[in-house]
Amino acid sequence: MKAKDLVRALCRNDFYVHHTKGSHAHLLHKFKTHMRAVVPIHGKELAPKTLKTILIQTEISVEELKKIL
């Protein structure tokens, strides 16, 4: 999965891009302030472990991600 696709999916799920620093987008949840994630935007596919870690941080399952996409 490309990083930009993941950022779009998270934005559909009540996250927003708070800021970017270098090639990393920092996302925060609109209502649950404890949830945050950093997505590396390097223009290539995300590593499986990186994607899994981001999903754990955002409390989204793989099935939910597939529905959002």
C-alpha positions in Angstrom: 0.0 0.0 0.0 1.3 3.5 -0.9 1.6 6.0 1.9 -0.6 8.6 0.2 -3.4 6.0 0.0 -3.1 5.3 3.7 -3.2 9.0 4.6 -6.4 9.4 2.5 -7.9 6.4 4.2 -7.0 7.7 7.7 -8.5 11.1 6.8 -11.8 9.4 5.9 -11.7 7.8 9.4 -11.6 11.1 11.4 -7.9 11.7 11.3 -6.3 14.9 9.9 -2.8 15.8 8.9 -1.5 18.0 11.8 1.7 18.8 10.1 4.5 17.4 7.9 8.1 17.4 8.8 10.5 16.3 6.0 8.8 13.4 4.3 6.7 12.3 7.3 3.0 13.2 7.8 1.9 13.6 11.4 -1.8 12.7 11.8 -4.0 13.3 14.8 -7.6 12.0 15.5 -10.3 14.7 15.6 -12.0 13.4 18.8 -9.6 10.9 20.5 -6.7 13.1 21.2 -4.5 10.3 22.4 -4.4 8.7 19.0 -1.7 9.9 16.6 0.4 8.3 13.9 3.4 9.2 11.8 3.3 8.1 8.1 6.5 8.1 6.1 5.7 9.5 2.6 8.6 8.3 0.5 6.7 7.6 -2.7 7.0 3.8 -2.5 5.1 1.0 -0.9 5.1 0.9 2.9 6.8 -2.1 4.5 4.3 -4.6 6.0 5.6 -4.0 9.6 5.3 -0.2 9.2 1.7 -0.5 8.0 0.9 -2.9 10.9 2.4 -0.5 13.4 0.4 2.4 12.0 -2.8 0.4 12.2 -2.1 -0.5 15.8 -1.4 3.1 16.7 -4.6 4.2 15.1 -6.7 1.3 16.5 -7.8 0.2 13.0 -8.0 -3.4 12.0 -7.0 -4.7 8.6 -10.7 -5.4 7.8 -11.7 -1.9 8.7 -8.9 -0.5 6.4 -10.2 -2.6 3.5 -13.7 -1.2 4.0 -12.4 2.4 4.1 -10.5 1.9 0.9 
